[in-house]
Amino acid sequence: MDAMNSVIGYMKHKNAETRGFLKYGYFKKLICYILDFHKDYYIRKIFLKMVNKGYFIKIKADTKSFKYKFNPDPKTLEKEKEKVNNKNESIILSFD
């Protein structure tokens, strides 16, 4: 089993999707723990491959940073993005 499948399997087992949107640093520590491998370059490459394949939902945080949420089923990526976008919409109330 390769590194990416190991990480995905562990995160599915631990229900990482229930933890919400988190910074890259959290997932970096988790990947280091799972693989017992501490080379930042390779950890980042694994993470970016998972983002490109749809295993993470990426949103823009405050200024220059992003937050990520684990998505156990990449086929549902578009539905999850719509949910996130709908939560960010403002509600306008008008009183007559």
Secondary structure, DSSP 8 states (H G I E B T S, - for coil): --HHHHHHHHHHHTTGGGG-SB-HHHHHHHHHHHHT---HHHHHHHHHHHHHTTSEEEEE-SSS-EEEEE-S-GGGHHHHHHHHHHHHS-------
